[in-house]
Every structure is written in structure tokens, then in C-alpha cells.
């Protein structure tokens, strides 16, 4: 494994955690002051649900990229 595949794997995990936190905030309807509220956007449960989906998609993309990079490295060896 290279540093790049490890970094991509770490970022995928961090993004997955981010998605889980948004999903939790959406389901429990908990209001936490979100940085986006300084831009005038209210962080409602719907906002958190959408953010959970977007962050989940990013996590899947990063994870797939890390997996394909590690497979390419193994095939080249």
C-alpha cells in the first residue's frame, strides 16, 4: 500500500463518519449550530438528510478510488 491509498481510505472513513453524524442529526431532529448557518442557510432535518446522502456518496467514491488504487498496485507487483 502506498501513502495515497492509505490517505484515500482514511478520507473515506472520515467522510462516512461525517455522513453518519448528519444522519443522526436528521433522525433525532437535534439542532446544532452548523457552520453553514453563518451563510444564512438553516440546518434543518431535511438539510441534514441531504448532507448525509451527499457525504455518503463522497465516502463511497473515495473508498472505491482507494480500493481500485490498491488493486492496481497489487496487479503491478
Backbone as CSV, one residue per row, in Angstrom:
resi,resn,N_x,N_y,N_z,CA_x,CA_y,CA_z,C_x,C_y,C_z
1,UNK,0.832,-1.190,0.000,0.000,0.000,0.000,0.869,1.243,0.000
2,UNK,0.400,2.230,-0.697,1.121,3.491,-0.721,0.437,4.489,0.202
3,UNK,1.104,5.585,0.384,0.515,6.644,1.203,-0.781,7.159,0.585
4,UNK,-0.853,7.156,-0.753,-2.053,7.654,-1.431,-3.268,6.778,-1.136
5,UNK,-3.102,5.463,-1.218,-4.249,4.586,-0.951,-4.645,4.653,0.518
6,UNK,-3.668,4.776,1.398,-3.986,4.900,2.817,-4.692,6.220,3.097
7,UNK,-4.258,7.285,2.455,-4.907,8.580,2.629,-6.335,8.541,2.107
8,UNK,-6.532,7.942,0.935,-7.887,7.831,0.386,-8.783,7.000,1.301
9,UNK,-8.240,5.931,1.856,-9.017,5.112,2.787,-9.384,5.874,4.045
10,UNK,-8.443,6.635,4.570,-8.716,7.444,5.758,-9.787,8.489,5.466
11,UNK,-9.648,9.177,4.331,-10.633,10.204,3.972,-12.019,9.602,3.752
12,UNK,-12.070,8.394,3.201,-13.360,7.719,3.019,-14.000,7.438,4.374
13,UNK,-13.203,6.991,5.333,-13.726,6.738,6.675,-14.188,8.008,7.363
14,UNK,-13.431,9.077,7.218,-13.818,10.357,7.822,-15.114,10.870,7.199
15,UNK,-15.240,10.727,5.907,-16.451,11.186,5.216,-17.644,10.313,5.591
16,UNK,-17.420,9.019,5.783,-18.500,8.129,6.218,-18.971,8.521,7.625
17,UNK,-18.037,8.842,8.508,-18.406,9.308,9.848,-19.208,10.596,9.755
18,UNK,-18.791,11.494,8.893,-19.497,12.756,8.680,-20.934,12.484,8.223
19,UNK,-21.106,11.521,7.333,-22.446,11.159,6.854,-23.298,10.590,7.986
20,UNK,-22.697,9.759,8.827,-23.443,9.164,9.951,-23.882,10.243,10.932
21,UNK,-23.028,11.221,11.193,-23.404,12.310,12.104,-24.576,13.106,11.521
22,UNK,-24.523,13.415,10.226,-25.652,14.127,9.610,-26.925,13.285,9.654
23,UNK,-26.811,11.990,9.432,-27.991,11.126,9.504,-28.571,11.120,10.918
24,UNK,-27.706,11.047,11.912,-28.159,11.077,13.307,-28.880,12.386,13.619
25,UNK,-28.286,13.499,13.192,-28.910,14.794,13.448,-30.249,14.925,12.726
26,UNK,-30.360,14.315,11.561,-31.616,14.349,10.822,-32.700,13.508,11.503
27,UNK,-32.312,12.306,11.919,-33.290,11.389,12.524,-33.777,11.907,13.871
28,UNK,-32.862,12.408,14.690,-33.241,12.861,16.033,-33.760,14.291,16.053
29,UNK,-33.670,14.969,14.910,-34.118,16.362,14.790,-33.410,17.266,15.812
30,UNK,-32.160,16.946,16.091,-31.345,17.732,17.009,-30.812,18.953,16.275
31,UNK,-30.906,20.109,16.924,-30.360,21.320,16.301,-29.008,21.629,16.916
32,UNK,-28.009,21.657,16.075,-26.658,22.045,16.456,-26.276,23.184,15.528
33,UNK,-25.658,24.216,16.076,-25.272,25.330,15.210,-24.241,24.843,14.203
34,UNK,-24.635,24.869,12.959,-23.809,24.369,11.865,-23.108,25.557,11.218
35,UNK,-21.865,25.374,10.775,-21.150,26.497,10.149,-21.885,27.111,8.954
36,UNK,-22.693,26.335,8.255,-23.406,26.848,7.092,-24.470,27.879,7.498
37,UNK,-24.856,27.877,8.780,-25.857,28.841,9.232,-25.318,30.264,9.220
38,UNK,-24.011,30.425,9.222,-23.430,31.765,9.126,-23.617,32.340,7.726
39,UNK,-23.952,31.481,6.766,-24.231,31.933,5.405,-25.715,32.178,5.178
40,UNK,-26.524,32.019,6.233,-27.956,32.250,6.132,-28.767,31.019,5.776
41,UNK,-28.153,29.846,5.766,-28.865,28.599,5.461,-29.171,27.901,6.778
42,UNK,-30.443,27.609,7.031,-30.833,26.951,8.279,-30.595,25.460,8.156
43,UNK,-29.934,24.882,9.153,-29.626,23.445,9.157,-30.809,22.685,9.742
44,UNK,-31.786,22.378,8.904,-32.988,21.651,9.311,-32.736,20.151,9.186
45,UNK,-33.658,19.322,9.690,-33.501,17.880,9.491,-33.412,17.489,8.010
46,UNK,-34.119,18.208,7.144,-34.035,17.934,5.711,-32.641,18.253,5.181
47,UNK,-32.062,19.341,5.649,-30.694,19.698,5.273,-29.738,18.585,5.686
48,UNK,-29.899,18.086,6.915,-29.006,17.033,7.403,-29.207,15.725,6.630
49,UNK,-30.441,15.430,6.227,-30.689,14.222,5.434,-29.998,14.327,4.072
50,UNK,-30.115,15.496,3.446,-29.450,15.699,2.153,-27.929,15.645,2.313
51,UNK,-27.421,16.246,3.377,-25.978,16.227,3.624,-25.492,14.805,3.883
52,UNK,-26.301,13.996,4.563,-25.925,12.599,4.808,-25.817,11.837,3.490
53,UNK,-26.738,12.071,2.578,-26.675,11.403,1.274,-25.467,11.851,0.454
54,UNK,-25.218,13.148,0.436,-24.080,13.667,-0.324,-22.763,13.164,0.268
55,UNK,-22.627,13.249,1.590,-21.397,12.780,2.230,-21.229,11.272,2.086
56,UNK,-22.321,10.533,2.104,-22.241,9.093,1.874,-21.760,8.776,0.478
57,UNK,-22.242,9.532,-0.509,-21.790,9.323,-1.891,-20.311,9.656,-2.043
58,UNK,-19.874,10.719,-1.380,-18.454,11.078,-1.427,-17.615,9.979,-0.778
59,UNK,-18.084,9.449,0.352,-17.357,8.375,1.036,-17.259,7.138,0.157
60,UNK,-18.344,6.791,-0.527,-18.306,5.634,-1.425,-17.334,5.865,-2.576
61,UNK,-17.332,7.073,-3.129,-16.408,7.386,-4.217,-14.954,7.320,-3.776
62,UNK,-14.663,7.873,-2.599,-13.295,7.810,-2.082,-12.878,6.377,-1.783
63,UNK,-13.804,5.614,-1.201,-13.497,4.218,-0.903,-13.259,3.400,-2.156
64,UNK,-14.064,3.636,-3.182,-13.882,2.919,-4.445,-12.558,3.295,-5.092
65,UNK,-12.196,4.564,-5.010,-10.918,5.012,-5.578,-9.738,4.388,-4.833
66,UNK,-9.843,4.326,-3.513,-8.773,3.702,-2.722,-8.668,2.215,-3.035
67,UNK,-9.808,1.553,-3.192,-9.816,0.121,-3.478,-9.221,-0.155,-4.857
68,UNK,-9.604,0.659,-5.849,-9.076,0.424,-7.195,-7.583,0.737,-7.263
69,UNK,-7.143,1.741,-6.514,-5.713,2.061,-6.499,-4.914,0.933,-5.848
70,UNK,-5.445,0.347,-4.789,-4.720,-0.743,-4.130,-4.715,-1.992,-5.005
71,UNK,-5.787,-2.230,-5.745,-5.820,-3.380,-6.670,-4.806,-3.204,-7.808
72,UNK,-4.699,-1.968,-8.294,-3.755,-1.696,-9.376,-2.320,-1.900,-8.898
73,UNK,-2.050,-1.522,-7.662,-0.719,-1.710,-7.103,-0.384,-3.194,-6.958
74,UNK,-1.379,-3.976,-6.504,-1.162,-5.423,-6.337,-0.982,-6.090,-7.684
75,UNK,-1.698,-5.638,-8.702,-1.586,-6.243,-10.040,-0.228,-5.920,-10.663
76,UNK,0.302,-4.748,-10.359,1.586,-4.344,-10.920,2.757,-5.067,-10.252
77,UNK,2.533,-5.548,-9.039,3.638,-6.197,-8.299,3.887,-7.617,-8.747
